Amino acid sequence: MSDTFTRVQPLSFDEASFSFDEATIARCKQMGSSELVVGQPRALRSLEMGLSIPKSGYNIFVSGDSGSGRHKAVQHAIEALNESDLELKDIAYVHNYGQPDSPMILILN
């Protein structure tokens, strides 16, 4: 092993400071974000699945750091629910004489 170490020198204020021009900041604010929650596809799928359960007595637990967007994600998922998906429907499978291995589905309103 080598006994030599590289000594780290602290940066001066001028070396450590940086700035953004106002045009870049304005452009970024206009662009916004195309995704509601970045990097959380599994959490969003779980939330959608939990909200799609048409029975009472189920709870959804959402956790995350303050400011991580969990409230906005839940709010968006609830608003995105299609009310027609929440309606219970009667479904009947009937024999398909043309293709006996593939029954036909009847959805009754």
QUINORBEL-V972113 format. One record per residue. N is the residue number from 1. SS is DSSP state (h for helix, s for strand, l for the rest). Layout:
BEGIN
<<N;SS> <N;SS>>
END
This chain:
BEGIN
<<1;l> <2;l> <3;l> <4;l> <5;l> <6;l> <7;l> <8;l> <9;l> <10;l> <11;l> <12;l> <13;h> <14;h> <15;h> <16;h> <17;l> <18;l> <19;l> <20;l> <21;l> <22;h> <23;h> <24;h> <25;h> <26;h> <27;h> <28;h> <29;h> <30;h> <31;h> <32;l> <33;l> <34;l> <35;l> <36;l> <37;l> <38;l> <39;l> <40;l> <41;h> <42;h> <43;h> <44;h> <45;h> <46;h> <47;h> <48;h> <49;h> <50;h> <51;h> <52;l> <53;l> <54;l> <55;l> <56;l> <57;l> <58;l> <59;l> <60;l> <61;l> <62;l> <63;l> <64;l> <65;l> <66;l> <67;l> <68;l> <69;l> <70;h> <71;h> <72;h> <73;h> <74;h> <75;h> <76;h> <77;h> <78;h> <79;h> <80;h> <81;l> <82;l> <83;h> <84;h> <85;h> <86;h> <87;l> <88;l> <89;l> <90;s> <91;s> <92;s> <93;s> <94;s> <95;l> <96;l> <97;l> <98;l> <99;l> <100;l> <101;l> <102;l> <103;l> <104;s> <105;s> <106;s> <107;s> <108;s> <109;l>>
END
